[in-house]
Amino acid sequence: AMVVTCNEMCGGCVKKIEKRFAEDKGLVVKCDIPTKTVAFQPAPGRALSAKGIWAAMDKIGKTPVRLVEANGTVHSKKPQ
């Protein structure tokens, strides 16, 4: 799994995030308003790209302030 922390999170944010990733059937997305986090769980055998997730979140106006990869790598700016 990969966990992204945003500056803010509200019901509208959750809808925007869910809409962005809705067509990707190989990915489960769970938003948590109190902690301002989004957890991405890929289907078995599928890898997530930190750079790709960061870019997708940035494009919908939810630029991460922190992204933690499954291996524990922490990003506080866009991965290269």
N, CA, C and O atoms as CSV, one atom per row, in Angstrom:
chain,resi,resn,atom,element,x,y,z
A,1,ALA,N,N,0.834,-1.196,0.000
A,1,ALA,CA,C,0.000,0.000,0.000
A,1,ALA,C,C,0.873,1.252,0.000
A,1,ALA,O,O,2.052,1.210,0.351
A,2,MET,N,N,0.278,2.337,-0.392
A,2,MET,CA,C,0.948,3.625,-0.398
A,2,MET,C,C,-0.001,4.600,0.297
A,2,MET,O,O,-1.208,4.570,0.054
A,3,VAL,N,N,0.535,5.462,1.157
A,3,VAL,CA,C,-0.308,6.411,1.875
A,3,VAL,C,C,0.146,7.832,1.569
A,3,VAL,O,O,1.320,8.173,1.709
A,4,VAL,N,N,-0.813,8.650,1.148
A,4,VAL,CA,C,-0.561,10.049,0.810
A,4,VAL,C,C,-1.252,10.928,1.849
A,4,VAL,O,O,-2.415,10.705,2.183
A,5,THR,N,N,-0.537,11.921,2.352
A,5,THR,CA,C,-1.115,12.906,3.277
A,5,THR,C,C,-1.277,14.216,2.517
A,5,THR,O,O,-0.356,14.661,1.831
A,6,CYS,N,N,-2.451,14.831,2.641
A,6,CYS,CA,C,-2.750,16.093,1.972
A,6,CYS,C,C,-2.842,17.222,2.997
A,6,CYS,O,O,-2.924,16.969,4.199
A,7,ASN,N,N,-2.829,18.466,2.520
A,7,ASN,CA,C,-2.970,19.627,3.399
A,7,ASN,C,C,-4.363,19.702,4.003
A,7,ASN,O,O,-4.532,20.093,5.158
A,8,GLU,N,N,-5.345,19.328,3.217
A,8,GLU,CA,C,-6.731,19.394,3.679
A,8,GLU,C,C,-7.516,18.257,3.062
A,8,GLU,O,O,-7.135,17.715,2.025
A,9,MET,N,N,-8.612,17.900,3.707
A,9,MET,CA,C,-9.450,16.807,3.219
A,9,MET,C,C,-10.874,17.048,3.702
A,9,MET,O,O,-11.131,17.186,4.898
A,10,CYS,N,N,-11.795,17.095,2.738
A,10,CYS,CA,C,-13.210,17.265,3.060
A,10,CYS,C,C,-14.013,16.302,2.188
A,10,CYS,O,O,-13.445,15.552,1.394
A,11,GLY,N,N,-15.304,16.329,2.337
A,11,GLY,CA,C,-16.152,15.449,1.537
A,11,GLY,C,C,-15.986,15.684,0.049
A,11,GLY,O,O,-15.989,14.734,-0.734
A,12,GLY,N,N,-15.841,16.947,-0.353
A,12,GLY,CA,C,-15.630,17.274,-1.761
A,12,GLY,C,C,-14.301,16.734,-2.263
A,12,GLY,O,O,-14.197,16.264,-3.396
A,13,CYS,N,N,-13.292,16.808,-1.413
A,13,CYS,CA,C,-11.966,16.272,-1.766
A,13,CYS,C,C,-12.059,14.771,-2.003
A,13,CYS,O,O,-11.502,14.247,-2.967
A,14,VAL,N,N,-12.770,14.086,-1.108
A,14,VAL,CA,C,-12.918,12.637,-1.205
A,14,VAL,C,C,-13.585,12.274,-2.535
A,14,VAL,O,O,-13.142,11.353,-3.221
A,15,LYS,N,N,-14.649,12.997,-2.900
A,15,LYS,CA,C,-15.342,12.724,-4.164
A,15,LYS,C,C,-14.418,12.939,-5.355
A,15,LYS,O,O,-14.432,12.151,-6.301
A,16,LYS,N,N,-13.618,13.996,-5.316
A,16,LYS,CA,C,-12.693,14.296,-6.403
A,16,LYS,C,C,-11.638,13.200,-6.539
A,16,LYS,O,O,-11.310,12.783,-7.649
A,17,ILE,N,N,-11.114,12.741,-5.416
A,17,ILE,CA,C,-10.089,11.685,-5.413
A,17,ILE,C,C,-10.695,10.366,-5.901
A,17,ILE,O,O,-10.115,9.686,-6.747
A,18,GLU,N,N,-11.857,10.013,-5.365
A,18,GLU,CA,C,-12.501,8.759,-5.774
A,18,GLU,C,C,-12.845,8.773,-7.258
A,18,GLU,O,O,-12.685,7.763,-7.942
A,19,LYS,N,N,-13.314,9.909,-7.756
A,19,LYS,CA,C,-13.651,10.027,-9.183
A,19,LYS,C,C,-12.396,9.830,-10.033
A,19,LYS,O,O,-12.444,9.149,-11.057
A,20,ARG,N,N,-11.287,10.414,-9.622
A,20,ARG,CA,C,-10.045,10.335,-10.396
A,20,ARG,C,C,-9.571,8.891,-10.560
A,20,ARG,O,O,-9.077,8.519,-11.624
A,21,PHE,N,N,-9.716,8.083,-9.525
A,21,PHE,CA,C,-9.195,6.720,-9.552
A,21,PHE,C,C,-10.284,5.656,-9.771
A,21,PHE,O,O,-9.983,4.463,-9.743
A,22,ALA,N,N,-11.535,6.065,-9.987
A,22,ALA,CA,C,-12.661,5.133,-10.101
A,22,ALA,C,C,-12.510,4.123,-11.234
A,22,ALA,O,O,-12.922,2.971,-11.094
A,23,GLU,N,N,-11.925,4.540,-12.350
A,23,GLU,CA,C,-11.832,3.646,-13.508
A,23,GLU,C,C,-10.736,2.600,-13.352
A,23,GLU,O,O,-10.690,1.637,-14.118
A,24,ASP,N,N,-9.864,2.771,-12.384
A,24,ASP,CA,C,-8.765,1.827,-12.179
A,24,ASP,C,C,-9.243,0.697,-11.271
A,24,ASP,O,O,-9.209,0.811,-10.046
A,25,LYS,N,N,-9.685,-0.393,-11.890
A,25,LYS,CA,C,-10.260,-1.506,-11.126
A,25,LYS,C,C,-9.203,-2.290,-10.345
A,25,LYS,O,O,-9.549,-3.084,-9.470
A,26,GLY,N,N,-7.932,-2.080,-10.647
A,26,GLY,CA,C,-6.866,-2.794,-9.946
A,26,GLY,C,C,-6.330,-2.042,-8.754
A,26,GLY,O,O,-5.250,-2.347,-8.247
A,27,LEU,N,N,-7.098,-1.040,-8.301
A,27,LEU,CA,C,-6.632,-0.184,-7.215
A,27,LEU,C,C,-7.778,0.149,-6.267
A,27,LEU,O,O,-8.836,0.607,-6.700
A,28,VAL,N,N,-7.564,-0.084,-4.974
A,28,VAL,CA,C,-8.546,0.300,-3.957
A,28,VAL,C,C,-8.036,1.583,-3.309
A,28,VAL,O,O,-6.890,1.656,-2.865
A,29,VAL,N,N,-8.903,2.591,-3.262
A,29,VAL,CA,C,-8.537,3.897,-2.704
A,29,VAL,C,C,-9.425,4.172,-1.501
A,29,VAL,O,O,-10.651,4.115,-1.597
A,30,LYS,N,N,-8.795,4.473,-0.358
A,30,LYS,CA,C,-9.549,4.785,0.862
A,30,LYS,C,C,-9.103,6.133,1.399
A,30,LYS,O,O,-7.933,6.326,1.728
A,31,CYS,N,N,-10.038,7.057,1.485
A,31,CYS,CA,C,-9.754,8.389,2.016
A,31,CYS,C,C,-10.167,8.448,3.481
A,31,CYS,O,O,-11.169,7.850,3.876
A,32,ASP,N,N,-9.391,9.171,4.284
A,32,ASP,CA,C,-9.701,9.341,5.697
A,32,ASP,C,C,-9.642,10.833,6.009
A,32,ASP,O,O,-8.562,11.421,6.074
A,33,ILE,N,N,-10.807,11.436,6.200
A,33,ILE,CA,C,-10.886,12.885,6.415
A,33,ILE,C,C,-10.158,13.331,7.687
A,33,ILE,O,O,-9.390,14.291,7.618
A,34,PRO,N,N,-10.357,12.685,8.849
A,34,PRO,CA,C,-9.685,13.170,10.067
A,34,PRO,C,C,-8.159,13.210,9.983
A,34,PRO,O,O,-7.530,14.116,10.530
A,35,THR,N,N,-7.565,12.229,9.300
A,35,THR,CA,C,-6.100,12.202,9.217
A,35,THR,C,C,-5.573,12.832,7.924
A,35,THR,O,O,-4.362,12.941,7.730
A,36,LYS,N,N,-6.500,13.248,7.035
A,36,LYS,CA,C,-6.139,13.872,5.751
A,36,LYS,C,C,-5.266,12.952,4.899
A,36,LYS,O,O,-4.336,13.398,4.227
A,37,THR,N,N,-5.586,11.658,4.942
A,37,THR,CA,C,-4.781,10.694,4.200
A,37,THR,C,C,-5.607,9.948,3.161
A,37,THR,O,O,-6.830,9.842,3.250
A,38,VAL,N,N,-4.882,9.435,2.172
A,38,VAL,CA,C,-5.461,8.582,1.140
A,38,VAL,C,C,-4.570,7.347,1.058
A,38,VAL,O,O,-3.366,7.456,0.827
A,39,ALA,N,N,-5.168,6.176,1.248
A,39,ALA,CA,C,-4.421,4.919,1.150
A,39,ALA,C,C,-4.737,4.272,-0.191
A,39,ALA,O,O,-5.900,4.142,-0.574
A,40,PHE,N,N,-3.692,3.869,-0.897
A,40,PHE,CA,C,-3.821,3.203,-2.188
A,40,PHE,C,C,-3.367,1.761,-2.020
A,40,PHE,O,O,-2.230,1.506,-1.624
A,41,GLN,N,N,-4.251,0.818,-2.320
A,41,GLN,CA,C,-3.924,-0.606,-2.215
A,41,GLN,C,C,-4.066,-1.226,-3.595
A,41,GLN,O,O,-5.179,-1.354,-4.105
A,42,PRO,N,N,-2.947,-1.615,-4.208
A,42,PRO,CA,C,-3.017,-2.214,-5.540
A,42,PRO,C,C,-3.444,-3.679,-5.488
A,42,PRO,O,O,-3.331,-4.337,-4.454
A,43,ALA,N,N,-3.930,-4.172,-6.610
A,43,ALA,CA,C,-4.271,-5.584,-6.732
A,43,ALA,C,C,-2.992,-6.407,-6.590
A,43,ALA,O,O,-1.902,-5.906,-6.867
A,44,PRO,N,N,-3.114,-7.655,-6.164
A,44,PRO,CA,C,-1.926,-8.518,-6.025
A,44,PRO,C,C,-1.129,-8.576,-7.334
A,44,PRO,O,O,-1.688,-8.716,-8.422
A,45,GLY,N,N,0.185,-8.464,-7.187
A,45,GLY,CA,C,1.066,-8.521,-8.351
A,45,GLY,C,C,1.225,-7.216,-9.096
A,45,GLY,O,O,1.952,-7.147,-10.087
A,46,ARG,N,N,0.553,-6.183,-8.630
A,46,ARG,CA,C,0.643,-4.887,-9.292
A,46,ARG,C,C,1.461,-3.926,-8.439
A,46,ARG,O,O,1.275,-3.854,-7.224
A,47,ALA,N,N,2.356,-3.195,-9.071
A,47,ALA,CA,C,3.181,-2.215,-8.361
A,47,ALA,C,C,2.608,-0.819,-8.558
A,47,ALA,O,O,2.015,-0.515,-9.593
A,48,LEU,N,N,2.793,0.021,-7.553
A,48,LEU,CA,C,2.390,1.416,-7.656
A,48,LEU,C,C,3.623,2.276,-7.894
A,48,LEU,O,O,4.711,1.972,-7.404
A,49,SER,N,N,3.445,3.341,-8.643
A,49,SER,CA,C,4.520,4.296,-8.891
A,49,SER,C,C,4.295,5.521,-8.011
A,49,SER,O,O,3.275,6.199,-8.134
A,50,ALA,N,N,5.247,5.803,-7.125
A,50,ALA,CA,C,5.132,6.990,-6.270
A,50,ALA,C,C,5.026,8.245,-7.135
A,50,ALA,O,O,4.229,9.141,-6.856
A,51,LYS,N,N,5.833,8.292,-8.177
A,51,LYS,CA,C,5.812,9.447,-9.080
A,51,LYS,C,C,4.437,9.588,-9.754
A,51,LYS,O,O,3.910,10.693,-9.885
A,52,GLY,N,N,3.870,8.451,-10.180
A,52,GLY,CA,C,2.570,8.469,-10.844
A,52,GLY,C,C,1.436,8.875,-9.919
A,52,GLY,O,O,0.580,9.675,-10.299
A,53,ILE,N,N,1.423,8.331,-8.708
A,53,ILE,CA,C,0.378,8.683,-7.739
A,53,ILE,C,C,0.498,10.156,-7.366
A,53,ILE,O,O,-0.507,10.862,-7.294
A,54,TRP,N,N,1.728,10.624,-7.127
A,54,TRP,CA,C,1.943,12.032,-6.771
A,54,TRP,C,C,1.419,12.935,-7.894
A,54,TRP,O,O,0.709,13.907,-7.634
A,55,ALA,N,N,1.775,12.609,-9.148
A,55,ALA,CA,C,1.361,13.421,-10.298
A,55,ALA,C,C,-0.157,13.440,-10.447
A,55,ALA,O,O,-0.737,14.483,-10.750
A,56,ALA,N,N,-0.807,12.288,-10.235
A,56,ALA,CA,C,-2.263,12.214,-10.355
A,56,ALA,C,C,-2.942,13.057,-9.281
A,56,ALA,O,O,-3.919,13.752,-9.559
A,57,MET,N,N,-2.430,12.997,-8.066
A,57,MET,CA,C,-2.991,13.797,-6.974
A,57,MET,C,C,-2.763,15.289,-7.229
A,57,MET,O,O,-3.648,16.108,-6.982
A,58,ASP,N,N,-1.589,15.629,-7.715
A,58,ASP,CA,C,-1.250,17.016,-8.027
A,58,ASP,C,C,-2.189,17.568,-9.100
A,58,ASP,O,O,-2.647,18.707,-9.003
A,59,LYS,N,N,-2.470,16.769,-10.106
A,59,LYS,CA,C,-3.301,17.192,-11.229
A,59,LYS,C,C,-4.726,17.533,-10.803
A,59,LYS,O,O,-5.364,18.385,-11.423
A,60,ILE,N,N,-5.236,16.885,-9.758
A,60,ILE,CA,C,-6.600,17.190,-9.300
A,60,ILE,C,C,-6.596,18.208,-8.148
A,60,ILE,O,O,-7.622,18.424,-7.502
A,61,GLY,N,N,-5.447,18.823,-7.900
A,61,GLY,CA,C,-5.375,19.876,-6.886
A,61,GLY,C,C,-5.193,19.384,-5.465
A,61,GLY,O,O,-5.414,20.136,-4.516
A,62,LYS,N,N,-4.791,18.130,-5.304
A,62,LYS,CA,C,-4.571,17.561,-3.970
A,62,LYS,C,C,-3.097,17.186,-3.814
A,62,LYS,O,O,-2.767,16.049,-3.477
A,63,THR,N,N,-2.221,18.155,-4.064
A,63,THR,CA,C,-0.782,17.911,-3.998
A,63,THR,C,C,-0.404,17.346,-2.633
A,63,THR,O,O,-0.709,17.950,-1.605
A,64,PRO,N,N,0.255,16.198,-2.617
A,64,PRO,CA,C,0.645,15.588,-1.338
A,64,PRO,C,C,1.640,16.460,-0.559
A,64,PRO,O,O,2.440,17.186,-1.150
A,65,VAL,N,N,1.578,16.377,0.757
A,65,VAL,CA,C,2.613,16.978,1.595
A,65,VAL,C,C,3.548,15.868,2.060
A,65,VAL,O,O,4.660,16.120,2.525
A,66,ARG,N,N,3.061,14.612,1.920
A,66,ARG,CA,C,3.866,13.458,2.326
A,66,ARG,C,C,3.323,12.224,1.615
A,66,ARG,O,O,2.110,12.047,1.505
A,67,LEU,N,N,4.217,11.381,1.140
A,67,LEU,CA,C,3.836,10.128,0.510
A,67,LEU,C,C,4.736,9.043,1.074
A,67,LEU,O,O,5.960,9.170,1.053
A,68,VAL,N,N,4.134,7.982,1.577
A,68,VAL,CA,C,4.895,6.877,2.146
A,68,VAL,C,C,4.641,5.633,1.296
A,68,VAL,O,O,3.506,5.177,1.156
A,69,GLU,N,N,5.722,5.097,0.733
A,69,GLU,CA,C,5.614,3.897,-0.084
A,69,GLU,C,C,5.518,2.663,0.810
A,69,GLU,O,O,5.804,2.733,2.006
A,70,ALA,N,N,5.118,1.540,0.229
A,70,ALA,CA,C,4.974,0.284,0.963
A,70,ALA,C,C,6.282,-0.150,1.620
A,70,ALA,O,O,6.271,-0.792,2.671
A,71,ASN,N,N,7.406,0.201,1.001
A,71,ASN,CA,C,8.706,-0.200,1.558
A,71,ASN,C,C,9.196,0.758,2.644
A,71,ASN,O,O,10.286,0.576,3.187
A,72,GLY,N,N,8.388,1.784,2.963
A,72,GLY,CA,C,8.741,2.721,4.025
A,72,GLY,C,C,9.412,3.996,3.552
A,72,GLY,O,O,9.662,4.899,4.350
A,73,THR,N,N,9.710,4.082,2.240
A,73,THR,CA,C,10.323,5.305,1.712
A,73,THR,C,C,9.338,6.465,1.839
A,73,THR,O,O,8.178,6.354,1.441
A,74,VAL,N,N,9.813,7.579,2.399
A,74,VAL,CA,C,8.976,8.754,2.616
A,74,VAL,C,C,9.400,9.860,1.656
A,74,VAL,O,O,10.585,10.167,1.523
A,75,HIS,N,N,8.409,10.455,0.988
A,75,HIS,CA,C,8.663,11.569,0.068
A,75,HIS,C,C,7.925,12.805,0.597
A,75,HIS,O,O,6.738,12.738,0.915
A,76,SER,N,N,8.633,13.921,0.686
A,76,SER,CA,C,7.988,15.175,1.064
A,76,SER,C,C,7.993,16.148,-0.110
A,76,SER,O,O,7.504,17.272,0.005
A,77,LYS,N,N,8.550,15.708,-1.243
A,77,LYS,CA,C,8.452,16.456,-2.492
A,77,LYS,C,C,8.317,15.424,-3.608
A,77,LYS,O,O,8.588,14.242,-3.397
A,78,LYS,N,N,7.900,15.865,-4.790
A,78,LYS,CA,C,7.609,14.947,-5.885
A,78,LYS,C,C,8.788,14.019,-6.175
A,78,LYS,O,O,9.903,14.481,-6.413
A,79,PRO,N,N,8.536,12.709,-6.154
A,79,PRO,CA,C,9.605,11.741,-6.476
A,79,PRO,C,C,10.093,11.941,-7.897
A,79,PRO,O,O,9.318,12.306,-8.781
A,80,GLN,N,N,11.365,11.705,-8.117
A,80,GLN,CA,C,11.953,11.887,-9.457
A,80,GLN,C,C,11.861,10.619,-10.268
A,80,GLN,O,O,12.304,10.588,-11.416
